[in-house]
Amino acid sequence: MNRKVLVKLDNVGVSFGKTAVLEGIDLEIHEREVVALIGLNGAGKTTLLKAILGIYKPSTGSVKVNARRIGYVPQRLNFDRSIPITVGELLQAYGGEAATIKSKLTLTGGSHLVRKRVGDLSSGELQRVLLANALLSNPELLLLDEPMTGVDVIGERSFLEVIKRLQDEQDVAIILVSHDIHLVYRYADRVLCINKTMLCQGPPNAIIDDSGFLELFGDYLIPYEHEHN
Amino acid sequence: MNTSIIDVIVEAFSYPFFVRALSIGGLISLAGAVLGIYVVLRKESLIGHTISDVSFLGIAIGLALGLNMNATTITIAVAAAIIIVALQNTGRFSHDSVLAFTAEISLAIAIVIISRLEGYRVDLLQYLFGDILGISRYDVIVATALMPFILLTLFVTRKKVLQVTFNEELSISAGTNIFFYNALFTVLVAVTIAIGIKIVGVILMAAFLVIPANIAKTVARSFKEMVLLSAGTALLATLLGLMLSYVLDAPSGAMIVMSLGSMLFLAIIVKGVLGLVSRISST
């Protein structure tokens, strides 16, 4: 593969005090690649994203990021909901011009929210705003940490459409943390499954028989049923 | 004798000390109120007292070594600001704990230094409330030179400072150097307080940093409204407090704080009434 390497992790470990959350992670993310990161709660998925972002410093190994612009949608955003700041003002603080803010909010289905206070947004509305924020700089790499948390079914469908459009129309690589294995199979070029260490990685179709994958998700794989008329 | 309010105002403005107090007090209140917005949103309201105590240490060191007090105060305050942000950045201590123990340690060292100085007695009332009506020409020069510089620096960096105030992780992902902007902001607050406490005292300086921003936060619907309301209430309270101080012959710093307190009370009542009206009209 000759595509540019945007992220390269060599033997990365992250510890908090004496507790190791990640150990020996080797990983490359290439441009225009959609990578799904799966694992059970507490497996270290969010920690891995934050190590790539530079929020957590690795205790071992090295993280190299070649992407010039990175967009990030956190799973949960801790902020003071009583801050009287509107969506438009928040996106301006992250460097957005009025026209860019409008177009990114339109893309994520949040154009009606521009004058609303950020503290008054529902979880689904907040996710749309955060995705618009992540897209402001036209990122080369987009990190989405369970972006569908708190989004209703209709919202989830449009959210996925946005991801699909980004994948099709823009040269953006995406790392998507998800619990939804069906979603992963539909959108990802490659799947990484972690549980403190890297258990398996490969294309979605190949990974289903991987022993690491089965060890992690074997009990959770329920056959997908659909009705015929 | 029947003297109208206008006569009293005209009389007050005829005294140079009153005009100096109003202009320099107004400038300090404006800087305090605008910086205070971020102080309150960062949940660091304690910083006013912390830097005031650190500045007191600067005064003590200046006295002990026979150095220029303004220079030592500002130097010590800036150094403390950087140490505070560095300690907060380690993640070992909560932000308010760092502010609290820095204040206590600084005050303790300052008291020990001053207790060793022969023939010097600290005027506690001056330390607490300053002497806004006794502003010297030197204070005027320092405040008029530095306050606009502080406000201009904050204006230029306002978007980044707002980013790190709102959420540090999102700021890092946007490529913002959060240590730099946290340190820069804390240094701006430290310099403002170091200059301000000599003129308006610890209590009024801390009040300028916390009360106008909370008045604004209570009623504002956007960040822009919060900035304008915070600055406006600080200036209005300074004018009102000085006028009341002149008319009632009461301590000026305390009258300004009382004016701010009344406005905060009013803002809470207005917000409560508006909320009640909106609930009734929606049912």
Boltz contact constraints between the chains, C-beta under 6 A:
constraints:
  - contact:
      token1: [A, 53]
      token2: [B, 173]
      max_distance: 6.0
  - contact:
      token1: [A, 54]
      token2: [B, 172]
      max_distance: 6.0
  - contact:
      token1: [A, 55]
      token2: [B, 169]
      max_distance: 6.0
  - contact:
      token1: [A, 55]
      token2: [B, 172]
      max_distance: 6.0
  - contact:
      token1: [A, 70]
      token2: [B, 173]
      max_distance: 6.0
  - contact:
      token1: [A, 72]
      token2: [B, 173]
      max_distance: 6.0
  - contact:
      token1: [A, 79]
      token2: [B, 166]
      max_distance: 6.0
  - contact:
      token1: [A, 79]
      token2: [B, 167]
      max_distance: 6.0
  - contact:
      token1: [A, 83]
      token2: [B, 41]
      max_distance: 6.0
  - contact:
      token1: [A, 84]
      token2: [B, 220]
      max_distance: 6.0
  - contact:
      token1: [A, 84]
      token2: [B, 222]
      max_distance: 6.0
  - contact:
      token1: [A, 84]
      token2: [B, 226]
      max_distance: 6.0
  - contact:
      token1: [A, 85]
      token2: [B, 223]
      max_distance: 6.0
  - contact:
      token1: [A, 86]
      token2: [B, 222]
      max_distance: 6.0
  - contact:
      token1: [A, 89]
      token2: [B, 223]
      max_distance: 6.0
  - contact:
      token1: [A, 93]
      token2: [B, 159]
      max_distance: 6.0
  - contact:
      token1: [A, 93]
      token2: [B, 162]
      max_distance: 6.0
  - contact:
      token1: [A, 93]
      token2: [B, 163]
      max_distance: 6.0
  - contact:
      token1: [A, 94]
      token2: [B, 174]
      max_distance: 6.0
